[in-house]
Amino acid sequence: MIKLYGHELSGNSYKPRLLLHLLDVPYTWVRIDLMKGEQRSDAFRALNPFAQVPLLEDDADGAGVRIADAQAILVYLARRHGGESWLPLEPLPMAQVIRWLSTAAGEVRQGPENARLHHLFGAKAINRERAEQKSAQILGLLDQHLNSRRWLEFERPTIADVAVFPYVALAPDGMIDLAPYPHVLAWLERVRQLPGYVPMA
């Protein structure tokens, strides 16, 4: 059985949760109260010394797998439950998908995710102007990329889409207007129409 540790307002926790639903894989949700600092408790640090969510535990086949980091969890779930469609094994297609996982952890984090942290959670250490500039940059690139395609790579959804979707969809929480990016908006709606899609709590 899979256990997914996370918080309902965490976009990174939402990534593996969304994929589990898209793959129709049963799991147990374990809430970690980030507002109370539960991720820094000794009990949770024993599971993940980085004191971050999400964290996935999978005891299937008695393996006792434990994986931290949203992008790493997406790779694990895709290969274990999703087959070739969600993460291909051929070198070039795999690299094309992995590139977007890096984008999610890089440009999307520096832009929409940081803007959301600043406005919604009052993260004073975040430079608001820089987050807005980064948001405009990555959203502009995404909109151009999606101008002639339905998904980030190939003619089907992959974990690339799952990795990038949450914080782009949550950009308005960070006072980032998505109206100037019609192709991004259309792509977000296609993700929401996928069988098994579940919204963020």
C-alpha positions, -999 to +999 in steps of 0.1 A: +000+000+000+012+035-008+013+063+018+017+099+006+027+124+032+019+160+023-002+191+029-033+201+010-020+236+002+014+223-011+016+223-049+045+198-047+023+175-025-004+178-051+018+166-080+021+129-069-015+130-055-027+141-090-007+114-107-020+087-083-055+096-093-048+098-130-032+063-127-061+051-105-036+038-079-050+035-043-031+053-016-034+066+019-030+103+025-011+114+056-014+150+064+016+169+076+007+202+092+032+226+076+017+256+094+025+240+128+060+229+116+052+192+118+076+186+090+104+195+113+094+171+141+117+143+151+092+118+140+089+132+104+127+139+102+132+102+109+113+095+077+127+124+057+158+142+071+152+171+046+120+179+066+100+184+034+068+172+018+059+153-002+072+119+009+060+086-005+062+052+011+054+020-008+055-013+009+044-033-022+061-066-025+077-060+009+101-035-007+097-008+019+104+020-006+106+056+007+110+085-018+112+122-011+109+150-037+079+156-059+097+151-092+114+119-080+081+105-068+065+112-102+093+092-119+088+063-095+050+062-100+052+066-137+076+037-141+059+015-116+023+021-126+022+042-158+041+023-184+056+039-214+029+065-219+037+086-188+075+083-189+091+067-220+123+047-217+139+057-251+167+081-244+155+111-263+118+110-253+128+104-217+152+134-218+124+156-233+101+147-203+128+150-177+136+185-190+102+196-179+107+181-144+138+203-142+118+233-154+092+226-127+119+226-100+137+256-116+119+283-135+084+275-123+096+274-087+115+307-091+084+323-107+048+313-100+057+292-069+077+319-052+051+345-061+025+324-044+047+318-013+052+356-010+015+366-014-003+337+001+020+327+029+039+360+035+074+346+027+093+378+032+126+364+021+113+360-015+119+389-038+085+397-052+097+416-083+121+388-092+093+362-088+071+383-111+098+387-137+105+349-136+068+342-139+064+364-170+095+347-185+084+311-180+047+317-188+057+334-220+079+305-230+051+280-220+026+299-240+048+299-271+056+262-267+019+253-264+010+274-294+012+244-317+008+214-294-018+201-269+007+187-243+042+197-232+057+167-251+042+143-276+005+140-283-004+127-249+000+138-213+031+127-194+046+134-160+060+166-177+025+180-176+018+168-141+050+184-128+044+218-144+007+220-139+001+228-102+021+260-097+011+273-131-025+267-123-020+283-089-003+314-103-033+337-095-026+329-058+006+348-064-011+377-081+001+365-115-025+370-142-028+341-167-051+360-191-022+370-214-013+334-219-043+318-238-024+286-248-014+280-212-050+285-201-062+260-228-036+235-216-046+239-180-082+231-190-070+200-209-053+187-178-085+193-158-105+172-183-082+142-180-100+110-167-093+107-130-083+143-125-087+156-090-085+192-080-062+205-053-079+206-020 
